[in-house]
Amino acid sequence: MRAATAAAYVDETSVEAFRRATGKGKLYPSPKNIEGKGERWLREDLDAALDRAHGLRREDEELESLV
């Protein structure tokens, strides 16, 4: 989804606030660069970030479930 859609999906106050909170070590993941379309965020990535922020899921638990 585009930045505006992603910002609304996670209930950020603005696209700018959402973009400030994206990237390595921040609340939301960096976007994927889709050739011919530009930056896009995946719903699954945003859901996982929100789950981690609220203590519902940890990355190491996700990895362990795959083994």
N, C-alpha and C positions, 0 to 999 in steps of 0.2 A: 504494500500500500504506500501511497505517497506520504510525504511528511505531514501535510494537513490532516489527512485521514488518520494517520498513526497518532498524531497529537490528540485528536478528538477521541480516538479509541482508548487511550490511556488517561483521558480526562485532564490533560495539561491545559494551562490557562491560555497558551498561545503556541504557535508553531515555533517561535523563537525560543520560548522556554523549553519546549521539547528538544530542539536541536542542541541547546546548551547542556541538556542532561543525557546526550547520547555520546557514545565512544567508549574506548577501553577504560575500565575502572569507574565508569559512571553508571547511573541507574538503568539506562536503556542501551541496547546494543547498537553498534554502528550499522548503517544500512548496507544492503547488498547493492552492488552496481550492476544493473541489468542492461546489457548492451542494447542500445537503441531506445531505452526507456529511462535511464538514469537511476537515481537512488530509490530503493524500495525497502520497506521493512516488512518482515514476515510476522503474521499474527502469532504464530507459535513462539517466535523469539521474544515478542513483547509480553505474551502471557507468562513465559518462563521468567522473564525479568521481574515482572510484578509479583509472581509467586515467591521468588527469592527475597524481594524487598519486604514481603510480609511474613517471611519465615515459613512459608508453606512448602518450599522445595529447595534443597541445596544441590549445587552442581555435582558434588561428590556422590550424593545419593542417586542422582540421575545416571551417573556413569556406572555405579555398582549394579543398578537394575538392568543394565545392558549386558553384563557378564553372565 
